[in-house]
Amino acid sequence: MNVIISASAVFSVVIVITAGYVYITANGDERKIEFSTRAITIAIALLVVAMGLFLIIRFIGDRLPILCA
């Protein structure tokens, strides 16, 4: 489970970096700016969800040791 959460966090960081590059190189193109803004928003939401899941699993795992195995 931790591998999936870690992979989604890495994936969201890669999306933020890529979308940031697209945003910087957009040269005023509204479609590129809109695309990169949405991508960054979605990536940040994915990162928040991944961190939330990690905290939930960590909280439950402390009470039920079988989940941490």
URQUIHU-V364663 format. One record per helix or strand of 2 or more residues. SS is the DSSP state (H for helix, E for strand). FROM is the first residue (numbers start at 0). LEN is the number of residues. If there is no record, write none. Layout:
BEGIN
ss:SS from:FROM len:LEN
ss:SS from:FROM len:LEN
END
This chain:
BEGIN
ss:H from:1 len:23
ss:H from:29 len:34
ss:H from:64 len:4
END
